[in-house]
Amino acid sequence: MYVGLGYTLVARNVENQSDRKDLLSKAEYHYKAALDLDHYDHLCQYYIALHYAETRRPEQAKKAVKRALELNPEHISAIQLTVLLLSGQKEFTEGLELVDTVLEEFPDNLGLMSLKVRLSEVVYGGERALNSAKDMMHQWQVAVEKMQAEEQMAEANANAVAASNAGMQGKQLKKLYTT
């Protein structure tokens, strides 16, 4: 599977269409070989689904991503790919419903919230999309505050450890000089 990923990443940066096609063909071969080794690997299923989507084979992509989600229903990237495939086929309402359902379980996922904003605009218009964007910005603010608090806590812990170590070293030095 990882060899297939490598070919895919290289293919994305190749300008020559013939070379790109050759690299993508090799990538697909390796994805399929990985699936032959393990049909129950949700990541193999996901990456071949992504490959099919990138090579404009949406029906095959939908089948593979469906299988990936059967194997791991909480794989956010596979859920996002499913939503993108639905929207690519102009099934915007279905995509939005899926995003809303998944956001109930993962309410702080900014990637899903971003999809919700875009789909809300298409399905319901700007006002609803604006409300979704406000929700997303609030979650982003909460995430930033949480990250800052964690950084402060880590810094405080590091300072406490450093002070403790310095105190121990001072005691050891004092003990050396008093004996």
PyMOL commands that place a pseudoatom at each C-alpha (Angstrom):
pseudoatom trace, name=CA, resn=MET, resi=1, chain=A, elem=C, hetatm=0, pos=[0.000, 0.000, 0.000]
pseudoatom trace, name=CA, resn=TYR, resi=2, chain=A, elem=C, hetatm=0, pos=[2.770, 2.445, 0.890]
pseudoatom trace, name=CA, resn=VAL, resi=3, chain=A, elem=C, hetatm=0, pos=[4.452, 1.905, -2.466]
pseudoatom trace, name=CA, resn=GLY, resi=4, chain=A, elem=C, hetatm=0, pos=[1.138, 2.823, -4.081]
pseudoatom trace, name=CA, resn=LEU, resi=5, chain=A, elem=C, hetatm=0, pos=[1.003, 5.963, -1.954]
pseudoatom trace, name=CA, resn=GLY, resi=6, chain=A, elem=C, hetatm=0, pos=[4.504, 6.834, -3.091]
pseudoatom trace, name=CA, resn=TYR, resi=7, chain=A, elem=C, hetatm=0, pos=[3.585, 6.495, -6.753]
pseudoatom trace, name=CA, resn=THR, resi=8, chain=A, elem=C, hetatm=0, pos=[0.454, 8.577, -6.162]
pseudoatom trace, name=CA, resn=LEU, resi=9, chain=A, elem=C, hetatm=0, pos=[2.387, 11.376, -4.482]
pseudoatom trace, name=CA, resn=VAL, resi=10, chain=A, elem=C, hetatm=0, pos=[4.984, 11.443, -7.245]
pseudoatom trace, name=CA, resn=ALA, resi=11, chain=A, elem=C, hetatm=0, pos=[2.258, 11.403, -9.908]
pseudoatom trace, name=CA, resn=ARG, resi=12, chain=A, elem=C, hetatm=0, pos=[0.647, 14.503, -8.405]
pseudoatom trace, name=CA, resn=ASN, resi=13, chain=A, elem=C, hetatm=0, pos=[3.806, 16.478, -9.153]
pseudoatom trace, name=CA, resn=VAL, resi=14, chain=A, elem=C, hetatm=0, pos=[4.526, 15.187, -12.657]
pseudoatom trace, name=CA, resn=GLU, resi=15, chain=A, elem=C, hetatm=0, pos=[3.538, 17.452, -15.541]
pseudoatom trace, name=CA, resn=ASN, resi=16, chain=A, elem=C, hetatm=0, pos=[3.882, 14.936, -18.369]
pseudoatom trace, name=CA, resn=GLN, resi=17, chain=A, elem=C, hetatm=0, pos=[0.488, 13.234, -18.789]
pseudoatom trace, name=CA, resn=SER, resi=18, chain=A, elem=C, hetatm=0, pos=[1.981, 9.994, -20.051]
pseudoatom trace, name=CA, resn=ASP, resi=19, chain=A, elem=C, hetatm=0, pos=[4.338, 9.742, -17.083]
pseudoatom trace, name=CA, resn=ARG, resi=20, chain=A, elem=C, hetatm=0, pos=[1.521, 10.616, -14.684]
pseudoatom trace, name=CA, resn=LYS, resi=21, chain=A, elem=C, hetatm=0, pos=[-0.714, 7.933, -16.177]
pseudoatom trace, name=CA, resn=ASP, resi=22, chain=A, elem=C, hetatm=0, pos=[2.079, 5.367, -15.860]
pseudoatom trace, name=CA, resn=LEU, resi=23, chain=A, elem=C, hetatm=0, pos=[2.714, 6.296, -12.210]
pseudoatom trace, name=CA, resn=LEU, resi=24, chain=A, elem=C, hetatm=0, pos=[-0.982, 6.137, -11.356]
pseudoatom trace, name=CA, resn=SER, resi=25, chain=A, elem=C, hetatm=0, pos=[-1.221, 2.738, -13.016]
pseudoatom trace, name=CA, resn=LYS, resi=26, chain=A, elem=C, hetatm=0, pos=[1.650, 1.501, -10.849]
pseudoatom trace, name=CA, resn=ALA, resi=27, chain=A, elem=C, hetatm=0, pos=[-0.015, 2.993, -7.785]
pseudoatom trace, name=CA, resn=GLU, resi=28, chain=A, elem=C, hetatm=0, pos=[-3.243, 1.157, -8.540]
pseudoatom trace, name=CA, resn=TYR, resi=29, chain=A, elem=C, hetatm=0, pos=[-1.361, -2.106, -9.013]
pseudoatom trace, name=CA, resn=HIS, resi=30, chain=A, elem=C, hetatm=0, pos=[0.195, -1.754, -5.549]
pseudoatom trace, name=CA, resn=TYR, resi=31, chain=A, elem=C, hetatm=0, pos=[-3.091, -0.778, -3.898]
pseudoatom trace, name=CA, resn=LYS, resi=32, chain=A, elem=C, hetatm=0, pos=[-4.734, -3.872, -5.379]
pseudoatom trace, name=CA, resn=ALA, resi=33, chain=A, elem=C, hetatm=0, pos=[-1.805, -6.053, -4.336]
pseudoatom trace, name=CA, resn=ALA, resi=34, chain=A, elem=C, hetatm=0, pos=[-2.151, -4.736, -0.780]
pseudoatom trace, name=CA, resn=LEU, resi=35, chain=A, elem=C, hetatm=0, pos=[-5.870, -5.505, -0.844]
pseudoatom trace, name=CA, resn=ASP, resi=36, chain=A, elem=C, hetatm=0, pos=[-5.134, -9.039, -2.050]
pseudoatom trace, name=CA, resn=LEU, resi=37, chain=A, elem=C, hetatm=0, pos=[-2.968, -9.486, 1.032]
pseudoatom trace, name=CA, resn=ASP, resi=38, chain=A, elem=C, hetatm=0, pos=[-5.546, -8.084, 3.439]
pseudoatom trace, name=CA, resn=HIS, resi=39, chain=A, elem=C, hetatm=0, pos=[-9.152, -7.438, 2.423]
pseudoatom trace, name=CA, resn=TYR, resi=40, chain=A, elem=C, hetatm=0, pos=[-9.895, -6.213, 5.955]
pseudoatom trace, name=CA, resn=ASP, resi=41, chain=A, elem=C, hetatm=0, pos=[-7.483, -3.290, 5.975]
pseudoatom trace, name=CA, resn=HIS, resi=42, chain=A, elem=C, hetatm=0, pos=[-9.651, -0.186, 5.992]
pseudoatom trace, name=CA, resn=LEU, resi=43, chain=A, elem=C, hetatm=0, pos=[-6.703, 1.996, 4.996]
pseudoatom trace, name=CA, resn=CYS, resi=44, chain=A, elem=C, hetatm=0, pos=[-6.098, -0.040, 1.829]
pseudoatom trace, name=CA, resn=GLN, resi=45, chain=A, elem=C, hetatm=0, pos=[-9.777, 0.301, 1.001]
pseudoatom trace, name=CA, resn=TYR, resi=46, chain=A, elem=C, hetatm=0, pos=[-9.658, 4.034, 1.681]
pseudoatom trace, name=CA, resn=TYR, resi=47, chain=A, elem=C, hetatm=0, pos=[-6.541, 4.693, -0.402]
pseudoatom trace, name=CA, resn=ILE, resi=48, chain=A, elem=C, hetatm=0, pos=[-7.803, 2.762, -3.386]
pseudoatom trace, name=CA, resn=ALA, resi=49, chain=A, elem=C, hetatm=0, pos=[-11.091, 4.677, -3.066]
pseudoatom trace, name=CA, resn=LEU, resi=50, chain=A, elem=C, hetatm=0, pos=[-9.145, 7.931, -3.048]
pseudoatom trace, name=CA, resn=HIS, resi=51, chain=A, elem=C, hetatm=0, pos=[-7.175, 6.707, -6.060]
pseudoatom trace, name=CA, resn=TYR, resi=52, chain=A, elem=C, hetatm=0, pos=[-10.391, 5.905, -7.938]
pseudoatom trace, name=CA, resn=ALA, resi=53, chain=A, elem=C, hetatm=0, pos=[-11.773, 9.333, -7.059]
pseudoatom trace, name=CA, resn=GLU, resi=54, chain=A, elem=C, hetatm=0, pos=[-8.620, 11.086, -8.248]
pseudoatom trace, name=CA, resn=THR, resi=55, chain=A, elem=C, hetatm=0, pos=[-8.686, 9.126, -11.489]
pseudoatom trace, name=CA, resn=ARG, resi=56, chain=A, elem=C, hetatm=0, pos=[-12.340, 10.052, -12.038]
pseudoatom trace, name=CA, resn=ARG, resi=57, chain=A, elem=C, hetatm=0, pos=[-13.955, 6.706, -11.347]
pseudoatom trace, name=CA, resn=PRO, resi=58, chain=A, elem=C, hetatm=0, pos=[-16.594, 7.741, -8.810]
pseudoatom trace, name=CA, resn=GLU, resi=59, chain=A, elem=C, hetatm=0, pos=[-18.615, 4.518, -8.822]
pseudoatom trace, name=CA, resn=GLN, resi=60, chain=A, elem=C, hetatm=0, pos=[-15.567, 2.408, -7.983]
pseudoatom trace, name=CA, resn=ALA, resi=61, chain=A, elem=C, hetatm=0, pos=[-14.530, 5.017, -5.429]
pseudoatom trace, name=CA, resn=LYS, resi=62, chain=A, elem=C, hetatm=0, pos=[-17.945, 4.866, -3.730]
pseudoatom trace, name=CA, resn=LYS, resi=63, chain=A, elem=C, hetatm=0, pos=[-17.776, 1.071, -3.474]
pseudoatom trace, name=CA, resn=ALA, resi=64, chain=A, elem=C, hetatm=0, pos=[-14.259, 1.100, -2.018]
pseudoatom trace, name=CA, resn=VAL, resi=65, chain=A, elem=C, hetatm=0, pos=[-14.942, 3.914, 0.458]
pseudoatom trace, name=CA, resn=LYS, resi=66, chain=A, elem=C, hetatm=0, pos=[-18.152, 2.162, 1.539]
pseudoatom trace, name=CA, resn=ARG, resi=67, chain=A, elem=C, hetatm=0, pos=[-16.089, -0.934, 2.294]
pseudoatom trace, name=CA, resn=ALA, resi=68, chain=A, elem=C, hetatm=0, pos=[-13.525, 1.172, 4.182]
pseudoatom trace, name=CA, resn=LEU, resi=69, chain=A, elem=C, hetatm=0, pos=[-16.316, 2.580, 6.338]
pseudoatom trace, name=CA, resn=GLU, resi=70, chain=A, elem=C, hetatm=0, pos=[-17.766, -0.883, 6.940]
pseudoatom trace, name=CA, resn=LEU, resi=71, chain=A, elem=C, hetatm=0, pos=[-14.362, -1.872, 8.311]
pseudoatom trace, name=CA, resn=ASN, resi=72, chain=A, elem=C, hetatm=0, pos=[-13.862, 1.336, 10.303]
pseudoatom trace, name=CA, resn=PRO, resi=73, chain=A, elem=C, hetatm=0, pos=[-16.981, 3.509, 10.598]
pseudoatom trace, name=CA, resn=GLU, resi=74, chain=A, elem=C, hetatm=0, pos=[-15.094, 6.249, 12.454]
pseudoatom trace, name=CA, resn=HIS, resi=75, chain=A, elem=C, hetatm=0, pos=[-12.424, 6.848, 9.803]
pseudoatom trace, name=CA, resn=ILE, resi=76, chain=A, elem=C, hetatm=0, pos=[-12.921, 10.587, 9.307]
pseudoatom trace, name=CA, resn=SER, resi=77, chain=A, elem=C, hetatm=0, pos=[-10.985, 10.781, 6.021]
pseudoatom trace, name=CA, resn=ALA, resi=78, chain=A, elem=C, hetatm=0, pos=[-13.202, 8.067, 4.518]
pseudoatom trace, name=CA, resn=ILE, resi=79, chain=A, elem=C, hetatm=0, pos=[-16.286, 9.933, 5.713]
pseudoatom trace, name=CA, resn=GLN, resi=80, chain=A, elem=C, hetatm=0, pos=[-14.997, 13.137, 4.142]
pseudoatom trace, name=CA, resn=LEU, resi=81, chain=A, elem=C, hetatm=0, pos=[-14.266, 11.316, 0.885]
pseudoatom trace, name=CA, resn=THR, resi=82, chain=A, elem=C, hetatm=0, pos=[-17.807, 9.927, 0.904]
pseudoatom trace, name=CA, resn=VAL, resi=83, chain=A, elem=C, hetatm=0, pos=[-19.208, 13.440, 1.326]
pseudoatom trace, name=CA, resn=LEU, resi=84, chain=A, elem=C, hetatm=0, pos=[-17.021, 14.742, -1.490]
pseudoatom trace, name=CA, resn=LEU, resi=85, chain=A, elem=C, hetatm=0, pos=[-18.127, 11.902, -3.766]
pseudoatom trace, name=CA, resn=LEU, resi=86, chain=A, elem=C, hetatm=0, pos=[-21.765, 12.657, -2.980]
pseudoatom trace, name=CA, resn=SER, resi=87, chain=A, elem=C, hetatm=0, pos=[-21.289, 16.337, -3.712]
pseudoatom trace, name=CA, resn=GLY, resi=88, chain=A, elem=C, hetatm=0, pos=[-19.414, 15.488, -6.909]
pseudoatom trace, name=CA, resn=GLN, resi=89, chain=A, elem=C, hetatm=0, pos=[-22.539, 13.687, -8.035]
pseudoatom trace, name=CA, resn=LYS, resi=90, chain=A, elem=C, hetatm=0, pos=[-24.683, 16.686, -7.027]
pseudoatom trace, name=CA, resn=GLU, resi=91, chain=A, elem=C, hetatm=0, pos=[-26.128, 14.813, -4.029]
pseudoatom trace, name=CA, resn=PHE, resi=92, chain=A, elem=C, hetatm=0, pos=[-25.571, 17.835, -1.789]
pseudoatom trace, name=CA, resn=THR, resi=93, chain=A, elem=C, hetatm=0, pos=[-28.436, 17.196, 0.615]
pseudoatom trace, name=CA, resn=GLU, resi=94, chain=A, elem=C, hetatm=0, pos=[-27.278, 13.617, 1.250]
pseudoatom trace, name=CA, resn=GLY, resi=95, chain=A, elem=C, hetatm=0, pos=[-23.735, 14.840, 1.832]
pseudoatom trace, name=CA, resn=LEU, resi=96, chain=A, elem=C, hetatm=0, pos=[-24.921, 17.482, 4.289]
pseudoatom trace, name=CA, resn=GLU, resi=97, chain=A, elem=C, hetatm=0, pos=[-27.055, 14.933, 6.143]
pseudoatom trace, name=CA, resn=LEU, resi=98, chain=A, elem=C, hetatm=0, pos=[-24.027, 12.663, 6.483]
pseudoatom trace, name=CA, resn=VAL, resi=99, chain=A, elem=C, hetatm=0, pos=[-21.886, 15.537, 7.765]
pseudoatom trace, name=CA, resn=ASP, resi=100, chain=A, elem=C, hetatm=0, pos=[-24.555, 16.505, 10.305]
pseudoatom trace, name=CA, resn=THR, resi=101, chain=A, elem=C, hetatm=0, pos=[-24.816, 12.905, 11.512]
pseudoatom trace, name=CA, resn=VAL, resi=102, chain=A, elem=C, hetatm=0, pos=[-21.061, 12.523, 11.913]
pseudoatom trace, name=CA, resn=LEU, resi=103, chain=A, elem=C, hetatm=0, pos=[-20.724, 15.921, 13.623]
pseudoatom trace, name=CA, resn=GLU, resi=104, chain=A, elem=C, hetatm=0, pos=[-23.029, 14.628, 16.366]
pseudoatom trace, name=CA, resn=GLU, resi=105, chain=A, elem=C, hetatm=0, pos=[-20.277, 12.178, 17.277]
pseudoatom trace, name=CA, resn=PHE, resi=106, chain=A, elem=C, hetatm=0, pos=[-17.304, 14.413, 16.392]
pseudoatom trace, name=CA, resn=PRO, resi=107, chain=A, elem=C, hetatm=0, pos=[-18.582, 17.943, 17.100]
pseudoatom trace, name=CA, resn=ASP, resi=108, chain=A, elem=C, hetatm=0, pos=[-15.139, 19.550, 17.099]
pseudoatom trace, name=CA, resn=ASN, resi=109, chain=A, elem=C, hetatm=0, pos=[-13.905, 18.223, 13.744]
pseudoatom trace, name=CA, resn=LEU, resi=110, chain=A, elem=C, hetatm=0, pos=[-13.016, 21.339, 11.793]
pseudoatom trace, name=CA, resn=GLY, resi=111, chain=A, elem=C, hetatm=0, pos=[-12.669, 19.501, 8.465]
pseudoatom trace, name=CA, resn=LEU, resi=112, chain=A, elem=C, hetatm=0, pos=[-16.238, 18.229, 8.701]
pseudoatom trace, name=CA, resn=MET, resi=113, chain=A, elem=C, hetatm=0, pos=[-17.432, 21.642, 9.822]
pseudoatom trace, name=CA, resn=SER, resi=114, chain=A, elem=C, hetatm=0, pos=[-15.804, 23.205, 6.779]
pseudoatom trace, name=CA, resn=LEU, resi=115, chain=A, elem=C, hetatm=0, pos=[-17.647, 20.752, 4.534]
pseudoatom trace, name=CA, resn=LYS, resi=116, chain=A, elem=C, hetatm=0, pos=[-20.859, 21.620, 6.364]
pseudoatom trace, name=CA, resn=VAL, resi=117, chain=A, elem=C, hetatm=0, pos=[-20.358, 25.318, 5.644]
pseudoatom trace, name=CA, resn=ARG, resi=118, chain=A, elem=C, hetatm=0, pos=[-19.845, 24.696, 1.937]
pseudoatom trace, name=CA, resn=LEU, resi=119, chain=A, elem=C, hetatm=0, pos=[-22.732, 22.267, 1.622]
pseudoatom trace, name=CA, resn=SER, resi=120, chain=A, elem=C, hetatm=0, pos=[-25.047, 24.464, 3.705]
pseudoatom trace, name=CA, resn=GLU, resi=121, chain=A, elem=C, hetatm=0, pos=[-24.482, 27.278, 1.262]
pseudoatom trace, name=CA, resn=VAL, resi=122, chain=A, elem=C, hetatm=0, pos=[-25.400, 25.073, -1.700]
pseudoatom trace, name=CA, resn=VAL, resi=123, chain=A, elem=C, hetatm=0, pos=[-28.416, 23.454, -0.040]
pseudoatom trace, name=CA, resn=TYR, resi=124, chain=A, elem=C, hetatm=0, pos=[-29.839, 26.271, 2.092]
pseudoatom trace, name=CA, resn=GLY, resi=125, chain=A, elem=C, hetatm=0, pos=[-28.116, 29.478, 1.074]
pseudoatom trace, name=CA, resn=GLY, resi=126, chain=A, elem=C, hetatm=0, pos=[-25.831, 32.019, 2.658]
pseudoatom trace, name=CA, resn=GLU, resi=127, chain=A, elem=C, hetatm=0, pos=[-27.611, 32.627, 5.972]
pseudoatom trace, name=CA, resn=ARG, resi=128, chain=A, elem=C, hetatm=0, pos=[-27.423, 28.997, 7.064]
pseudoatom trace, name=CA, resn=ALA, resi=129, chain=A, elem=C, hetatm=0, pos=[-23.849, 28.730, 5.805]
pseudoatom trace, name=CA, resn=LEU, resi=130, chain=A, elem=C, hetatm=0, pos=[-22.944, 31.806, 7.846]
pseudoatom trace, name=CA, resn=ASN, resi=131, chain=A, elem=C, hetatm=0, pos=[-24.362, 30.198, 10.990]
pseudoatom trace, name=CA, resn=SER, resi=132, chain=A, elem=C, hetatm=0, pos=[-22.352, 27.051, 10.272]
pseudoatom trace, name=CA, resn=ALA, resi=133, chain=A, elem=C, hetatm=0, pos=[-19.240, 29.168, 9.744]
pseudoatom trace, name=CA, resn=LYS, resi=134, chain=A, elem=C, hetatm=0, pos=[-19.807, 30.894, 13.100]
pseudoatom trace, name=CA, resn=ASP, resi=135, chain=A, elem=C, hetatm=0, pos=[-20.085, 27.491, 14.782]
pseudoatom trace, name=CA, resn=MET, resi=136, chain=A, elem=C, hetatm=0, pos=[-16.877, 26.408, 13.072]
pseudoatom trace, name=CA, resn=MET, resi=137, chain=A, elem=C, hetatm=0, pos=[-15.034, 29.549, 14.182]
pseudoatom trace, name=CA, resn=HIS, resi=138, chain=A, elem=C, hetatm=0, pos=[-16.213, 29.009, 17.768]
pseudoatom trace, name=CA, resn=GLN, resi=139, chain=A, elem=C, hetatm=0, pos=[-14.889, 25.434, 17.708]
pseudoatom trace, name=CA, resn=TRP, resi=140, chain=A, elem=C, hetatm=0, pos=[-11.622, 26.678, 16.237]
pseudoatom trace, name=CA, resn=GLN, resi=141, chain=A, elem=C, hetatm=0, pos=[-11.326, 29.233, 19.048]
pseudoatom trace, name=CA, resn=VAL, resi=142, chain=A, elem=C, hetatm=0, pos=[-11.995, 26.527, 21.645]
pseudoatom trace, name=CA, resn=ALA, resi=143, chain=A, elem=C, hetatm=0, pos=[-9.343, 24.315, 20.036]
pseudoatom trace, name=CA, resn=VAL, resi=144, chain=A, elem=C, hetatm=0, pos=[-6.783, 27.138, 20.070]
pseudoatom trace, name=CA, resn=GLU, resi=145, chain=A, elem=C, hetatm=0, pos=[-7.527, 27.931, 23.720]
pseudoatom trace, name=CA, resn=LYS, resi=146, chain=A, elem=C, hetatm=0, pos=[-7.197, 24.259, 24.644]
pseudoatom trace, name=CA, resn=MET, resi=147, chain=A, elem=C, hetatm=0, pos=[-3.887, 24.012, 22.801]
pseudoatom trace, name=CA, resn=GLN, resi=148, chain=A, elem=C, hetatm=0, pos=[-2.589, 27.147, 24.534]
pseudoatom trace, name=CA, resn=ALA, resi=149, chain=A, elem=C, hetatm=0, pos=[-3.641, 25.793, 27.942]
pseudoatom trace, name=CA, resn=GLU, resi=150, chain=A, elem=C, hetatm=0, pos=[-1.884, 22.493, 27.210]
pseudoatom trace, name=CA, resn=GLU, resi=151, chain=A, elem=C, hetatm=0, pos=[1.268, 24.357, 26.167]
pseudoatom trace, name=CA, resn=GLN, resi=152, chain=A, elem=C, hetatm=0, pos=[1.178, 26.413, 29.377]
pseudoatom trace, name=CA, resn=MET, resi=153, chain=A, elem=C, hetatm=0, pos=[0.704, 23.259, 31.436]
pseudoatom trace, name=CA, resn=ALA, resi=154, chain=A, elem=C, hetatm=0, pos=[3.611, 21.534, 29.665]
pseudoatom trace, name=CA, resn=GLU, resi=155, chain=A, elem=C, hetatm=0, pos=[5.816, 24.586, 30.245]
pseudoatom trace, name=CA, resn=ALA, resi=156, chain=A, elem=C, hetatm=0, pos=[4.829, 24.713, 33.925]
pseudoatom trace, name=CA, resn=ASN, resi=157, chain=A, elem=C, hetatm=0, pos=[5.600, 20.997, 34.283]
pseudoatom trace, name=CA, resn=ALA, resi=158, chain=A, elem=C, hetatm=0, pos=[8.959, 21.426, 32.560]
pseudoatom trace, name=CA, resn=ASN, resi=159, chain=A, elem=C, hetatm=0, pos=[9.811, 24.334, 34.865]
pseudoatom trace, name=CA, resn=ALA, resi=160, chain=A, elem=C, hetatm=0, pos=[8.801, 22.285, 37.918]
pseudoatom trace, name=CA, resn=VAL, resi=161, chain=A, elem=C, hetatm=0, pos=[10.961, 19.377, 36.791]
pseudoatom trace, name=CA, resn=ALA, resi=162, chain=A, elem=C, hetatm=0, pos=[13.888, 21.724, 36.119]
pseudoatom trace, name=CA, resn=ALA, resi=163, chain=A, elem=C, hetatm=0, pos=[13.496, 23.347, 39.536]
pseudoatom trace, name=CA, resn=SER, resi=164, chain=A, elem=C, hetatm=0, pos=[13.264, 19.948, 41.191]
pseudoatom trace, name=CA, resn=ASN, resi=165, chain=A, elem=C, hetatm=0, pos=[16.380, 18.753, 39.377]
pseudoatom trace, name=CA, resn=ALA, resi=166, chain=A, elem=C, hetatm=0, pos=[18.220, 21.940, 40.298]
pseudoatom trace, name=CA, resn=GLY, resi=167, chain=A, elem=C, hetatm=0, pos=[17.237, 21.446, 43.948]
pseudoatom trace, name=CA, resn=MET, resi=168, chain=A, elem=C, hetatm=0, pos=[18.457, 17.859, 43.893]
pseudoatom trace, name=CA, resn=GLN, resi=169, chain=A, elem=C, hetatm=0, pos=[21.734, 18.879, 42.297]
pseudoatom trace, name=CA, resn=GLY, resi=170, chain=A, elem=C, hetatm=0, pos=[22.183, 21.588, 44.923]
pseudoatom trace, name=CA, resn=LYS, resi=171, chain=A, elem=C, hetatm=0, pos=[21.591, 19.070, 47.708]
pseudoatom trace, name=CA, resn=GLN, resi=172, chain=A, elem=C, hetatm=0, pos=[24.065, 16.655, 46.121]
pseudoatom trace, name=CA, resn=LEU, resi=173, chain=A, elem=C, hetatm=0, pos=[26.691, 19.394, 45.798]
pseudoatom trace, name=CA, resn=LYS, resi=174, chain=A, elem=C, hetatm=0, pos=[26.118, 20.487, 49.395]
pseudoatom trace, name=CA, resn=LYS, resi=175, chain=A, elem=C, hetatm=0, pos=[26.486, 16.889, 50.534]
pseudoatom trace, name=CA, resn=LEU, resi=176, chain=A, elem=C, hetatm=0, pos=[29.775, 16.537, 48.592]
pseudoatom trace, name=CA, resn=TYR, resi=177, chain=A, elem=C, hetatm=0, pos=[31.258, 19.671, 50.099]
pseudoatom trace, name=CA, resn=THR, resi=178, chain=A, elem=C, hetatm=0, pos=[30.163, 18.931, 53.672]
pseudoatom trace, name=CA, resn=THR, resi=179, chain=A, elem=C, hetatm=0, pos=[31.692, 15.464, 53.763]
for i in range(1, 179): cmd.bond("trace and resi %d" % i, "trace and resi %d" % (i + 1))
show_as sticks, trace
zoom trace
